[in-house]
Amino acid sequence: MVQMSHLFLYLSIMKTEGLTIKNGRLVNNRPNQMTGIQEASMYRQMMKRQYKIDSIADGIERAEMRKGLRLI
């Protein structure tokens, strides 16, 4: 019974949002959280990827325009 009282004390001190007790065990139902550095890194990678995609699309568009000028 001492362990259960420690568990309830622990749960009352910390935020219990997303935590449930199932069969006497603490279950974490919280979503995975990212640190600020991880989030910034993810956004930076997304921006780099989008830049590459835009560069390729711009190159294709320019090639199509040049092709059209040759036919005139």
CHARMM-style PDB file with segment names, atoms N, HN, CA, C and O in Angstrom:
ATOM      1  N   MET     1       0.821  -1.194   0.000  1.00  0.00      PROA
ATOM      2  CA  MET     1       0.000   0.000   0.000  1.00  0.00      PROA
ATOM      3  C   MET     1       0.863   1.254   0.000  1.00  0.00      PROA
ATOM      4  O   MET     1       0.417   2.321  -0.423  1.00  0.00      PROA
ATOM      5  N   VAL     2       2.082   1.126   0.470  1.00  0.00      PROA
ATOM      6  HN  VAL     2       2.443   0.259   0.813  1.00  0.00      PROA
ATOM      7  CA  VAL     2       2.976   2.274   0.502  1.00  0.00      PROA
ATOM      8  C   VAL     2       3.314   2.705  -0.922  1.00  0.00      PROA
ATOM      9  O   VAL     2       3.399   3.900  -1.204  1.00  0.00      PROA
ATOM     10  N   GLN     3       3.506   1.742  -1.821  1.00  0.00      PROA
ATOM     11  HN  GLN     3       3.437   0.771  -1.593  1.00  0.00      PROA
ATOM     12  CA  GLN     3       3.843   2.070  -3.202  1.00  0.00      PROA
ATOM     13  C   GLN     3       2.714   2.845  -3.876  1.00  0.00      PROA
ATOM     14  O   GLN     3       2.972   3.804  -4.604  1.00  0.00      PROA
ATOM     15  N   MET     4       1.477   2.441  -3.643  1.00  0.00      PROA
ATOM     16  HN  MET     4       1.268   1.662  -3.052  1.00  0.00      PROA
ATOM     17  CA  MET     4       0.345   3.129  -4.251  1.00  0.00      PROA
ATOM     18  C   MET     4       0.236   4.570  -3.752  1.00  0.00      PROA
ATOM     19  O   MET     4      -0.093   5.470  -4.525  1.00  0.00      PROA
ATOM     20  N   SER     5       0.508   4.792  -2.475  1.00  0.00      PROA
ATOM     21  HN  SER     5       0.775   4.061  -1.847  1.00  0.00      PROA
ATOM     22  CA  SER     5       0.426   6.156  -1.962  1.00  0.00      PROA
ATOM     23  C   SER     5       1.527   7.018  -2.575  1.00  0.00      PROA
ATOM     24  O   SER     5       1.312   8.203  -2.832  1.00  0.00      PROA
ATOM     25  N   HSD     6       2.706   6.434  -2.811  1.00  0.00      PROA
ATOM     26  HN  HSD     6       2.881   5.472  -2.602  1.00  0.00      PROA
ATOM     27  CA  HSD     6       3.769   7.181  -3.476  1.00  0.00      PROA
ATOM     28  C   HSD     6       3.380   7.509  -4.915  1.00  0.00      PROA
ATOM     29  O   HSD     6       3.680   8.594  -5.413  1.00  0.00      PROA
ATOM     30  N   LEU     7       2.715   6.573  -5.575  1.00  0.00      PROA
ATOM     31  HN  LEU     7       2.471   5.691  -5.171  1.00  0.00      PROA
ATOM     32  CA  LEU     7       2.278   6.790  -6.947  1.00  0.00      PROA
ATOM     33  C   LEU     7       1.262   7.922  -7.017  1.00  0.00      PROA
ATOM     34  O   LEU     7       1.356   8.788  -7.887  1.00  0.00      PROA
ATOM     35  N   PHE     8       0.299   7.920  -6.114  1.00  0.00      PROA
ATOM     36  HN  PHE     8       0.223   7.216  -5.408  1.00  0.00      PROA
ATOM     37  CA  PHE     8      -0.706   8.978  -6.119  1.00  0.00      PROA
ATOM     38  C   PHE     8      -0.088  10.326  -5.765  1.00  0.00      PROA
ATOM     39  O   PHE     8      -0.487  11.350  -6.320  1.00  0.00      PROA
ATOM     40  N   LEU     9       0.869  10.342  -4.860  1.00  0.00      PROA
ATOM     41  HN  LEU     9       1.193   9.510  -4.409  1.00  0.00      PROA
ATOM     42  CA  LEU     9       1.568  11.578  -4.520  1.00  0.00      PROA
ATOM     43  C   LEU     9       2.340  12.076  -5.738  1.00  0.00      PROA
ATOM     44  O   LEU     9       2.328  13.268  -6.047  1.00  0.00      PROA
ATOM     45  N   TYR    10       3.000  11.167  -6.415  1.00  0.00      PROA
ATOM     46  HN  TYR    10       3.010  10.199  -6.164  1.00  0.00      PROA
ATOM     47  CA  TYR    10       3.755  11.507  -7.612  1.00  0.00      PROA
ATOM     48  C   TYR    10       2.823  12.063  -8.689  1.00  0.00      PROA
ATOM     49  O   TYR    10       3.148  13.065  -9.326  1.00  0.00      PROA
ATOM     50  N   LEU    11       1.682  11.434  -8.896  1.00  0.00      PROA
ATOM     51  HN  LEU    11       1.418  10.620  -8.379  1.00  0.00      PROA
ATOM     52  CA  LEU    11       0.731  11.887  -9.903  1.00  0.00      PROA
ATOM     53  C   LEU    11       0.110  13.227  -9.538  1.00  0.00      PROA
ATOM     54  O   LEU    11      -0.187  14.034 -10.418  1.00  0.00      PROA
ATOM     55  N   SER    12      -0.084  13.466  -8.261  1.00  0.00      PROA
ATOM     56  HN  SER    12       0.157  12.810  -7.546  1.00  0.00      PROA
ATOM     57  CA  SER    12      -0.680  14.736  -7.857  1.00  0.00      PROA
ATOM     58  C   SER    12       0.304  15.888  -8.020  1.00  0.00      PROA
ATOM     59  O   SER    12      -0.102  17.028  -8.247  1.00  0.00      PROA
ATOM     60  N   ILE    13       1.597  15.594  -7.906  1.00  0.00      PROA
ATOM     61  HN  ILE    13       1.927  14.668  -7.722  1.00  0.00      PROA
ATOM     62  CA  ILE    13       2.605  16.649  -8.053  1.00  0.00      PROA
ATOM     63  C   ILE    13       2.809  16.999  -9.517  1.00  0.00      PROA
ATOM     64  O   ILE    13       2.853  18.177  -9.872  1.00  0.00      PROA
ATOM     65  N   MET    14       2.938  15.979 -10.382  1.00  0.00      PROA
ATOM     66  HN  MET    14       2.903  15.022 -10.094  1.00  0.00      PROA
ATOM     67  CA  MET    14       3.176  16.246 -11.801  1.00  0.00      PROA
ATOM     68  C   MET    14       1.871  16.371 -12.561  1.00  0.00      PROA
ATOM     69  O   MET    14       0.816  15.986 -12.056  1.00  0.00      PROA
ATOM     70  N   LYS    15       1.934  16.898 -13.754  1.00  0.00      PROA
ATOM     71  HN  LYS    15       2.791  17.211 -14.164  1.00  0.00      PROA
ATOM     72  CA  LYS    15       0.737  17.017 -14.581  1.00  0.00      PROA
ATOM     73  C   LYS    15       0.313  15.622 -15.016  1.00  0.00      PROA
ATOM     74  O   LYS    15       1.132  14.832 -15.486  1.00  0.00      PROA
ATOM     75  N   THR    16      -0.953  15.329 -14.859  1.00  0.00      PROA
ATOM     76  HN  THR    16      -1.619  15.971 -14.478  1.00  0.00      PROA
ATOM     77  CA  THR    16      -1.425  13.987 -15.171  1.00  0.00      PROA
ATOM     78  C   THR    16      -2.177  13.941 -16.493  1.00  0.00      PROA
ATOM     79  O   THR    16      -2.843  12.948 -16.786  1.00  0.00      PROA
ATOM     80  N   GLU    17      -2.084  14.984 -17.284  1.00  0.00      PROA
ATOM     81  HN  GLU    17      -1.544  15.790 -17.045  1.00  0.00      PROA
ATOM     82  CA  GLU    17      -2.769  14.991 -18.568  1.00  0.00      PROA
ATOM     83  C   GLU    17      -2.142  13.938 -19.467  1.00  0.00      PROA
ATOM     84  O   GLU    17      -0.935  13.956 -19.705  1.00  0.00      PROA
ATOM     85  N   GLY    18      -2.950  13.037 -19.957  1.00  0.00      PROA
ATOM     86  HN  GLY    18      -3.931  13.023 -19.764  1.00  0.00      PROA
ATOM     87  CA  GLY    18      -2.455  11.996 -20.848  1.00  0.00      PROA
ATOM     88  C   GLY    18      -1.944  10.766 -20.134  1.00  0.00      PROA
ATOM     89  O   GLY    18      -1.520   9.808 -20.781  1.00  0.00      PROA
ATOM     90  N   LEU    19      -1.973  10.771 -18.818  1.00  0.00      PROA
ATOM     91  HN  LEU    19      -2.317  11.548 -18.292  1.00  0.00      PROA
ATOM     92  CA  LEU    19      -1.538   9.600 -18.049  1.00  0.00      PROA
ATOM     93  C   LEU    19      -2.746   8.901 -17.459  1.00  0.00      PROA
ATOM     94  O   LEU    19      -3.639   9.544 -16.906  1.00  0.00      PROA
ATOM     95  N   THR    20      -2.772   7.589 -17.579  1.00  0.00      PROA
ATOM     96  HN  THR    20      -2.048   7.067 -18.029  1.00  0.00      PROA
ATOM     97  CA  THR    20      -3.846   6.800 -16.994  1.00  0.00      PROA
ATOM     98  C   THR    20      -3.239   5.634 -16.224  1.00  0.00      PROA
ATOM     99  O   THR    20      -2.085   5.263 -16.442  1.00  0.00      PROA
ATOM    100  N   ILE    21      -4.012   5.079 -15.344  1.00  0.00      PROA
ATOM    101  HN  ILE    21      -4.949   5.381 -15.167  1.00  0.00      PROA
ATOM    102  CA  ILE    21      -3.571   3.901 -14.601  1.00  0.00      PROA
ATOM    103  C   ILE    21      -4.397   2.726 -15.096  1.00  0.00      PROA
ATOM    104  O   ILE    21      -5.627   2.745 -15.033  1.00  0.00      PROA
ATOM    105  N   LYS    22      -3.705   1.701 -15.589  1.00  0.00      PROA
ATOM    106  HN  LYS    22      -2.707   1.685 -15.639  1.00  0.00      PROA
ATOM    107  CA  LYS    22      -4.370   0.512 -16.105  1.00  0.00      PROA
ATOM    108  C   LYS    22      -3.699  -0.702 -15.477  1.00  0.00      PROA
ATOM    109  O   LYS    22      -2.488  -0.889 -15.603  1.00  0.00      PROA
ATOM    110  N   ASN    23      -4.488  -1.517 -14.808  1.00  0.00      PROA
ATOM    111  HN  ASN    23      -5.471  -1.365 -14.706  1.00  0.00      PROA
ATOM    112  CA  ASN    23      -3.992  -2.710 -14.124  1.00  0.00      PROA
ATOM    113  C   ASN    23      -2.852  -2.383 -13.159  1.00  0.00      PROA
ATOM    114  O   ASN    23      -1.898  -3.151 -13.029  1.00  0.00      PROA
ATOM    115  N   GLY    24      -2.959  -1.257 -12.496  1.00  0.00      PROA
ATOM    116  HN  GLY    24      -3.734  -0.634 -12.601  1.00  0.00      PROA
ATOM    117  CA  GLY    24      -1.956  -0.866 -11.513  1.00  0.00      PROA
ATOM    118  C   GLY    24      -0.695  -0.284 -12.110  1.00  0.00      PROA
ATOM    119  O   GLY    24       0.260  -0.015 -11.381  1.00  0.00      PROA
ATOM    120  N   ARG    25      -0.666  -0.083 -13.416  1.00  0.00      PROA
ATOM    121  HN  ARG    25      -1.442  -0.302 -14.008  1.00  0.00      PROA
ATOM    122  CA  ARG    25       0.520   0.473 -14.071  1.00  0.00      PROA
ATOM    123  C   ARG    25       0.181   1.824 -14.684  1.00  0.00      PROA
ATOM    124  O   ARG    25      -0.944   2.054 -15.127  1.00  0.00      PROA
ATOM    125  N   LEU    26       1.149   2.698 -14.706  1.00  0.00      PROA
ATOM    126  HN  LEU    26       2.064   2.512 -14.346  1.00  0.00      PROA
ATOM    127  CA  LEU    26       0.982   4.022 -15.281  1.00  0.00      PROA
ATOM    128  C   LEU    26       1.190   3.935 -16.788  1.00  0.00      PROA
ATOM    129  O   LEU    26       2.239   3.489 -17.251  1.00  0.00      PROA
ATOM    130  N   VAL    27       0.180   4.365 -17.554  1.00  0.00      PROA
ATOM    131  HN  VAL    27      -0.673   4.727 -17.178  1.00  0.00      PROA
ATOM    132  CA  VAL    27       0.238   4.310 -19.009  1.00  0.00      PROA
ATOM    133  C   VAL    27       0.347   5.727 -19.541  1.00  0.00      PROA
ATOM    134  O   VAL    27      -0.445   6.601 -19.189  1.00  0.00      PROA
ATOM    135  N   ASN    28       1.342   5.943 -20.395  1.00  0.00      PROA
ATOM    136  HN  ASN    28       1.986   5.233 -20.681  1.00  0.00      PROA
ATOM    137  CA  ASN    28       1.567   7.261 -20.972  1.00  0.00      PROA
ATOM    138  C   ASN    28       0.848   7.338 -22.311  1.00  0.00      PROA
ATOM    139  O   ASN    28       1.255   6.682 -23.269  1.00  0.00      PROA
ATOM    140  N   ASN    29      -0.217   8.132 -22.388  1.00  0.00      PROA
ATOM    141  HN  ASN    29      -0.547   8.665 -21.609  1.00  0.00      PROA
ATOM    142  CA  ASN    29      -0.962   8.345 -23.620  1.00  0.00      PROA
ATOM    143  C   ASN    29      -0.661   9.702 -24.226  1.00  0.00      PROA
ATOM    144  O   ASN    29      -1.382  10.151 -25.117  1.00  0.00      PROA
ATOM    145  N   ARG    30       0.380  10.359 -23.766  1.00  0.00      PROA
ATOM    146  HN  ARG    30       0.965   9.994 -23.042  1.00  0.00      PROA
ATOM    147  CA  ARG    30       0.732  11.681 -24.258  1.00  0.00      PROA
ATOM    148  C   ARG    30       1.316  11.581 -25.661  1.00  0.00      PROA
ATOM    149  O   ARG    30       1.957  10.586 -26.000  1.00  0.00      PROA
ATOM    150  N   PRO    31       1.097  12.604 -26.475  1.00  0.00      PROA
ATOM    151  CA  PRO    31       1.731  12.605 -27.801  1.00  0.00      PROA
ATOM    152  C   PRO    31       3.232  12.855 -27.654  1.00  0.00      PROA
ATOM    153  O   PRO    31       3.674  13.469 -26.683  1.00  0.00      PROA
ATOM    154  N   ASN    32       3.999  12.380 -28.614  1.00  0.00      PROA
ATOM    155  HN  ASN    32       3.639  11.881 -29.403  1.00  0.00      PROA
ATOM    156  CA  ASN    32       5.440  12.606 -28.583  1.00  0.00      PROA
ATOM    157  C   ASN    32       5.715  14.094 -28.734  1.00  0.00      PROA
ATOM    158  O   ASN    32       5.137  14.756 -29.596  1.00  0.00      PROA
ATOM    159  N   GLN    33       6.579  14.603 -27.915  1.00  0.00      PROA
ATOM    160  HN  GLN    33       7.049  14.065 -27.215  1.00  0.00      PROA
ATOM    161  CA  GLN    33       6.907  16.019 -27.965  1.00  0.00      PROA
ATOM    162  C   GLN    33       8.296  16.191 -28.541  1.00  0.00      PROA
ATOM    163  O   GLN    33       9.167  15.338 -28.372  1.00  0.00      PROA
ATOM    164  N   MET    34       8.488  17.298 -29.218  1.00  0.00      PROA
ATOM    165  HN  MET    34       7.780  17.992 -29.356  1.00  0.00      PROA
ATOM    166  CA  MET    34       9.776  17.606 -29.808  1.00  0.00      PROA
ATOM    167  C   MET    34      10.370  18.810 -29.090  1.00  0.00      PROA
ATOM    168  O   MET    34       9.646  19.715 -28.675  1.00  0.00      PROA
ATOM    169  N   THR    35      11.679  18.816 -28.946  1.00  0.00      PROA
ATOM    170  HN  THR    35      12.268  18.081 -29.283  1.00  0.00      PROA
ATOM    171  CA  THR    35      12.335  19.977 -28.368  1.00  0.00      PROA
ATOM    172  C   THR    35      12.369  21.080 -29.412  1.00  0.00      PROA
ATOM    173  O   THR    35      12.120  20.835 -30.592  1.00  0.00      PROA
ATOM    174  N   GLY    36      12.672  22.267 -28.984  1.00  0.00      PROA
ATOM    175  HN  GLY    36      12.874  22.466 -28.025  1.00  0.00      PROA
ATOM    176  CA  GLY    36      12.741  23.391 -29.909  1.00  0.00      PROA
ATOM    177  C   GLY    36      13.803  23.205 -30.969  1.00  0.00      PROA
ATOM    178  O   GLY    36      13.605  23.585 -32.123  1.00  0.00      PROA
ATOM    179  N   ILE    37      14.940  22.620 -30.586  1.00  0.00      PROA
ATOM    180  HN  ILE    37      15.102  22.312 -29.649  1.00  0.00      PROA
ATOM    181  CA  ILE    37      16.023  22.389 -31.542  1.00  0.00      PROA
ATOM    182  C   ILE    37      15.592  21.360 -32.577  1.00  0.00      PROA
ATOM    183  O   ILE    37      15.879  21.523 -33.763  1.00  0.00      PROA
ATOM    184  N   GLN    38      14.907  20.305 -32.148  1.00  0.00      PROA
ATOM    185  HN  GLN    38      14.673  20.173 -31.185  1.00  0.00      PROA
ATOM    186  CA  GLN    38      14.426  19.299 -33.084  1.00  0.00      PROA
ATOM    187  C   GLN    38      13.414  19.899 -34.054  1.00  0.00      PROA
ATOM    188  O   GLN    38      13.436  19.600 -35.248  1.00  0.00      PROA
ATOM    189  N   GLU    39      12.541  20.734 -33.544  1.00  0.00      PROA
ATOM    190  HN  GLU    39      12.523  20.977 -32.574  1.00  0.00      PROA
ATOM    191  CA  GLU    39      11.523  21.367 -34.382  1.00  0.00      PROA
ATOM    192  C   GLU    39      12.172  22.317 -35.387  1.00  0.00      PROA
ATOM    193  O   GLU    39      11.791  22.333 -36.557  1.00  0.00      PROA
ATOM    194  N   ALA    40      13.147  23.109 -34.941  1.00  0.00      PROA
ATOM    195  HN  ALA    40      13.457  23.096 -33.990  1.00  0.00      PROA
ATOM    196  CA  ALA    40      13.843  24.025 -35.842  1.00  0.00      PROA
ATOM    197  C   ALA    40      14.598  23.250 -36.920  1.00  0.00      PROA
ATOM    198  O   ALA    40      14.611  23.650 -38.084  1.00  0.00      PROA
ATOM    199  N   SER    41      15.217  22.156 -36.536  1.00  0.00      PROA
ATOM    200  HN  SER    41      15.206  21.831 -35.590  1.00  0.00      PROA
ATOM    201  CA  SER    41      15.932  21.322 -37.497  1.00  0.00      PROA
ATOM    202  C   SER    41      14.979  20.744 -38.535  1.00  0.00      PROA
ATOM    203  O   SER    41      15.305  20.703 -39.721  1.00  0.00      PROA
ATOM    204  N   MET    42      13.810  20.298 -38.099  1.00  0.00      PROA
ATOM    205  HN  MET    42      13.546  20.332 -37.135  1.00  0.00      PROA
ATOM    206  CA  MET    42      12.817  19.741 -39.012  1.00  0.00      PROA
ATOM    207  C   MET    42      12.357  20.802 -40.011  1.00  0.00      PROA
ATOM    208  O   MET    42      12.250  20.524 -41.206  1.00  0.00      PROA
ATOM    209  N   TYR    43      12.082  22.026 -39.524  1.00  0.00      PROA
ATOM    210  HN  TYR    43      12.169  22.252 -38.554  1.00  0.00      PROA
ATOM    211  CA  TYR    43      11.643  23.106 -40.409  1.00  0.00      PROA
ATOM    212  C   TYR    43      12.752  23.496 -41.392  1.00  0.00      PROA
ATOM    213  O   TYR    43      12.476  23.803 -42.552  1.00  0.00      PROA
ATOM    214  N   ARG    44      13.997  23.484 -40.928  1.00  0.00      PROA
ATOM    215  HN  ARG    44      14.221  23.235 -39.986  1.00  0.00      PROA
ATOM    216  CA  ARG    44      15.125  23.813 -41.801  1.00  0.00      PROA
ATOM    217  C   ARG    44      15.252  22.785 -42.916  1.00  0.00      PROA
ATOM    218  O   ARG    44      15.469  23.146 -44.073  1.00  0.00      PROA
ATOM    219  N   GLN    45      15.120  21.514 -42.579  1.00  0.00      PROA
ATOM    220  HN  GLN    45      14.944  21.220 -41.640  1.00  0.00      PROA
ATOM    221  CA  GLN    45      15.181  20.465 -43.589  1.00  0.00      PROA
ATOM    222  C   GLN    45      14.036  20.600 -44.592  1.00  0.00      PROA
ATOM    223  O   GLN    45      14.228  20.394 -45.791  1.00  0.00      PROA
ATOM    224  N   MET    46      12.847  20.947 -44.099  1.00  0.00      PROA
ATOM    225  HN  MET    46      12.691  21.114 -43.125  1.00  0.00      PROA
ATOM    226  CA  MET    46      11.708  21.139 -44.986  1.00  0.00      PROA
ATOM    227  C   MET    46      11.960  22.307 -45.942  1.00  0.00      PROA
ATOM    228  O   MET    46      11.621  22.228 -47.123  1.00  0.00      PROA
ATOM    229  N   MET    47      12.553  23.388 -45.434  1.00  0.00      PROA
ATOM    230  HN  MET    47      12.829  23.453 -44.475  1.00  0.00      PROA
ATOM    231  CA  MET    47      12.837  24.544 -46.272  1.00  0.00      PROA
ATOM    232  C   MET    47      13.878  24.208 -47.337  1.00  0.00      PROA
ATOM    233  O   MET    47      13.749  24.624 -48.488  1.00  0.00      PROA
ATOM    234  N   LYS    48      14.908  23.455 -46.952  1.00  0.00      PROA
ATOM    235  HN  LYS    48      15.013  23.117 -46.017  1.00  0.00      PROA
ATOM    236  CA  LYS    48      15.929  23.047 -47.920  1.00  0.00      PROA
ATOM    237  C   LYS    48      15.329  22.190 -49.014  1.00  0.00      PROA
ATOM    238  O   LYS    48      15.630  22.375 -50.193  1.00  0.00      PROA
ATOM    239  N   ARG    49      14.489  21.262 -48.629  1.00  0.00      PROA
ATOM    240  HN  ARG    49      14.244  21.111 -47.672  1.00  0.00      PROA
ATOM    241  CA  ARG    49      13.849  20.376 -49.608  1.00  0.00      PROA
ATOM    242  C   ARG    49      12.953  21.172 -50.543  1.00  0.00      PROA
ATOM    243  O   ARG    49      12.956  20.932 -51.750  1.00  0.00      PROA
ATOM    244  N   GLN    50      12.192  22.106 -50.010  1.00  0.00      PROA
ATOM    245  HN  GLN    50      12.190  22.301 -49.029  1.00  0.00      PROA
ATOM    246  CA  GLN    50      11.307  22.926 -50.838  1.00  0.00      PROA
ATOM    247  C   GLN    50      12.106  23.797 -51.787  1.00  0.00      PROA
ATOM    248  O   GLN    50      11.685  24.016 -52.923  1.00  0.00      PROA
ATOM    249  N   TYR    51      13.260  24.300 -51.343  1.00  0.00      PROA
ATOM    250  HN  TYR    51      13.602  24.122 -50.420  1.00  0.00      PROA
ATOM    251  CA  TYR    51      14.122  25.109 -52.205  1.00  0.00      PROA
ATOM    252  C   TYR    51      14.605  24.280 -53.396  1.00  0.00      PROA
ATOM    253  O   TYR    51      14.613  24.761 -54.529  1.00  0.00      PROA
ATOM    254  N   LYS    52      15.008  23.034 -53.138  1.00  0.00      PROA
ATOM    255  HN  LYS    52      15.002  22.642 -52.217  1.00  0.00      PROA
ATOM    256  CA  LYS    52      15.461  22.158 -54.216  1.00  0.00      PROA
ATOM    257  C   LYS    52      14.331  21.890 -55.204  1.00  0.00      PROA
ATOM    258  O   LYS    52      14.540  21.927 -56.417  1.00  0.00      PROA
ATOM    259  N   ILE    53      13.140  21.620 -54.688  1.00  0.00      PROA
ATOM    260  HN  ILE    53      12.971  21.590 -53.703  1.00  0.00      PROA
ATOM    261  CA  ILE    53      11.992  21.356 -55.550  1.00  0.00      PROA
ATOM    262  C   ILE    53      11.684  22.580 -56.403  1.00  0.00      PROA
ATOM    263  O   ILE    53      11.440  22.455 -57.603  1.00  0.00      PROA
ATOM    264  N   ASP    54      11.695  23.761 -55.790  1.00  0.00      PROA
ATOM    265  HN  ASP    54      11.893  23.862 -54.815  1.00  0.00      PROA
ATOM    266  CA  ASP    54      11.414  25.000 -56.528  1.00  0.00      PROA
ATOM    267  C   ASP    54      12.479  25.264 -57.589  1.00  0.00      PROA
ATOM    268  O   ASP    54      12.161  25.725 -58.685  1.00  0.00      PROA
ATOM    269  N   SER    55      13.752  24.971 -57.268  1.00  0.00      PROA
ATOM    270  HN  SER    55      14.010  24.596 -56.377  1.00  0.00      PROA
ATOM    271  CA  SER    55      14.834  25.180 -58.228  1.00  0.00      PROA
ATOM    272  C   SER    55      14.669  24.278 -59.443  1.00  0.00      PROA
ATOM    273  O   SER    55      14.844  24.722 -60.578  1.00  0.00      PROA
ATOM    274  N   ILE    56      14.333  23.020 -59.209  1.00  0.00      PROA
ATOM    275  HN  ILE    56      14.190  22.659 -58.287  1.00  0.00      PROA
ATOM    276  CA  ILE    56      14.133  22.077 -60.307  1.00  0.00      PROA
ATOM    277  C   ILE    56      12.933  22.499 -61.151  1.00  0.00      PROA
ATOM    278  O   ILE    56      12.996  22.476 -62.380  1.00  0.00      PROA
ATOM    279  N   ALA    57      11.840  22.886 -60.489  1.00  0.00      PROA
ATOM    280  HN  ALA    57      11.790  22.905 -59.491  1.00  0.00      PROA
ATOM    281  CA  ALA    57      10.648  23.314 -61.218  1.00  0.00      PROA
ATOM    282  C   ALA    57      10.940  24.561 -62.044  1.00  0.00      PROA
ATOM    283  O   ALA    57      10.459  24.684 -63.170  1.00  0.00      PROA
ATOM    284  N   ASP    58      11.721  25.483 -61.497  1.00  0.00      PROA
ATOM    285  HN  ASP    58      12.112  25.384 -60.582  1.00  0.00      PROA
ATOM    286  CA  ASP    58      12.086  26.697 -62.222  1.00  0.00      PROA
ATOM    287  C   ASP    58      12.949  26.353 -63.433  1.00  0.00      PROA
ATOM    288  O   ASP    58      12.770  26.932 -64.504  1.00  0.00      PROA
ATOM    289  N   GLY    59      13.870  25.430 -63.276  1.00  0.00      PROA
ATOM    290  HN  GLY    59      14.016  24.960 -62.406  1.00  0.00      PROA
ATOM    291  CA  GLY    59      14.712  25.002 -64.395  1.00  0.00      PROA
ATOM    292  C   GLY    59      13.899  24.367 -65.506  1.00  0.00      PROA
ATOM    293  O   GLY    59      14.146  24.627 -66.684  1.00  0.00      PROA
ATOM    294  N   ILE    60      12.931  23.538 -65.144  1.00  0.00      PROA
ATOM    295  HN  ILE    60      12.730  23.328 -64.187  1.00  0.00      PROA
ATOM    296  CA  ILE    60      12.064  22.906 -66.141  1.00  0.00      PROA
ATOM    297  C   ILE    60      11.243  23.964 -66.866  1.00  0.00      PROA
ATOM    298  O   ILE    60      11.086  23.908 -68.086  1.00  0.00      PROA
ATOM    299  N   GLU    61      10.722  24.924 -66.119  1.00  0.00      PROA
ATOM    300  HN  GLU    61      10.849  24.970 -65.128  1.00  0.00      PROA
ATOM    301  CA  GLU    61       9.922  25.987 -66.719  1.00  0.00      PROA
ATOM    302  C   GLU    61      10.754  26.817 -67.692  1.00  0.00      PROA
ATOM    303  O   GLU    61      10.273  27.163 -68.771  1.00  0.00      PROA
ATOM    304  N   ARG    62      11.990  27.140 -67.329  1.00  0.00      PROA
ATOM    305  HN  ARG    62      12.381  26.859 -66.452  1.00  0.00      PROA
ATOM    306  CA  ARG    62      12.869  27.907 -68.217  1.00  0.00      PROA
ATOM    307  C   ARG    62      13.200  27.122 -69.481  1.00  0.00      PROA
ATOM    308  O   ARG    62      13.245  27.685 -70.574  1.00  0.00      PROA
ATOM    309  N   ALA    63      13.430  25.824 -69.328  1.00  0.00      PROA
ATOM    310  HN  ALA    63      13.394  25.366 -68.439  1.00  0.00      PROA
ATOM    311  CA  ALA    63      13.732  24.988 -70.492  1.00  0.00      PROA
ATOM    312  C   ALA    63      12.543  24.954 -71.452  1.00  0.00      PROA
ATOM    313  O   ALA    63      12.717  25.007 -72.669  1.00  0.00      PROA
ATOM    314  N   GLU    64      11.340  24.867 -70.895  1.00  0.00      PROA
ATOM    315  HN  GLU    64      11.199  24.824 -69.906  1.00  0.00      PROA
ATOM    316  CA  GLU    64      10.139  24.874 -71.742  1.00  0.00      PROA
ATOM    317  C   GLU    64       9.988  26.208 -72.469  1.00  0.00      PROA
ATOM    318  O   GLU    64       9.581  26.236 -73.631  1.00  0.00      PROA
ATOM    319  N   MET    65      10.311  27.305 -71.802  1.00  0.00      PROA
ATOM    320  HN  MET    65      10.642  27.282 -70.859  1.00  0.00      PROA
ATOM    321  CA  MET    65      10.230  28.627 -72.442  1.00  0.00      PROA
ATOM    322  C   MET    65      11.240  28.743 -73.572  1.00  0.00      PROA
ATOM    323  O   MET    65      10.920  29.261 -74.642  1.00  0.00      PROA
ATOM    324  N   ARG    66      12.460  28.264 -73.342  1.00  0.00      PROA
ATOM    325  HN  ARG    66      12.721  27.843 -72.473  1.00  0.00      PROA
ATOM    326  CA  ARG    66      13.496  28.315 -74.382  1.00  0.00      PROA
ATOM    327  C   ARG    66      13.113  27.446 -75.573  1.00  0.00      PROA
ATOM    328  O   ARG    66      13.361  27.801 -76.725  1.00  0.00      PROA
ATOM    329  N   LYS    67      12.511  26.312 -75.276  1.00  0.00      PROA
ATOM    330  HN  LYS    67      12.310  26.024 -74.339  1.00  0.00      PROA
ATOM    331  CA  LYS    67      12.067  25.431 -76.344  1.00  0.00      PROA
ATOM    332  C   LYS    67      11.025  26.133 -77.206  1.00  0.00      PROA
ATOM    333  O   LYS    67      11.036  26.001 -78.429  1.00  0.00      PROA
ATOM    334  N   GLY    68      10.135  26.872 -76.576  1.00  0.00      PROA
ATOM    335  HN  GLY    68      10.126  26.979 -75.581  1.00  0.00      PROA
ATOM    336  CA  GLY    68       9.108  27.614 -77.285  1.00  0.00      PROA
ATOM    337  C   GLY    68       9.696  28.734 -78.125  1.00  0.00      PROA
ATOM    338  O   GLY    68       9.186  29.024 -79.207  1.00  0.00      PROA
ATOM    339  N   LEU    69      10.784  29.382 -77.637  1.00  0.00      PROA
ATOM    340  HN  LEU    69      11.198  29.146 -76.758  1.00  0.00      PROA
ATOM    341  CA  LEU    69      11.416  30.462 -78.387  1.00  0.00      PROA
ATOM    342  C   LEU    69      12.113  29.938 -79.641  1.00  0.00      PROA
ATOM    343  O   LEU    69      12.174  30.636 -80.653  1.00  0.00      PROA
ATOM    344  N   ARG    70      12.637  28.718 -79.578  1.00  0.00      PROA
ATOM    345  HN  ARG    70      12.587  28.151 -78.755  1.00  0.00      PROA
ATOM    346  CA  ARG    70      13.325  28.131 -80.721  1.00  0.00      PROA
ATOM    347  C   ARG    70      12.357  27.852 -81.867  1.00  0.00      PROA
ATOM    348  O   ARG    70      12.732  27.922 -83.037  1.00  0.00      PROA
ATOM    349  N   LEU    71      11.123  27.537 -81.526  1.00  0.00      PROA
ATOM    350  HN  LEU    71      10.819  27.479 -80.575  1.00  0.00      PROA
ATOM    351  CA  LEU    71      10.162  27.193 -82.542  1.00  0.00      PROA
ATOM    352  C   LEU    71       9.641  28.406 -83.294  1.00  0.00      PROA
ATOM    353  O   LEU    71       9.091  28.269 -84.387  1.00  0.00      PROA
ATOM    354  N   ILE    72       9.806  29.577 -82.728  1.00  0.00      PROA
ATOM    355  HN  ILE    72      10.252  29.688 -81.841  1.00  0.00      PROA
ATOM    356  CA  ILE    72       9.278  30.799 -83.358  1.00  0.00      PROA
ATOM    357  C   ILE    72      10.139  31.248 -84.492  1.00  0.00      PROA
ATOM    358  OT1 ILE    72       9.843  32.258 -85.131  1.00  0.00      PROA
TER     359      ILE     72
END
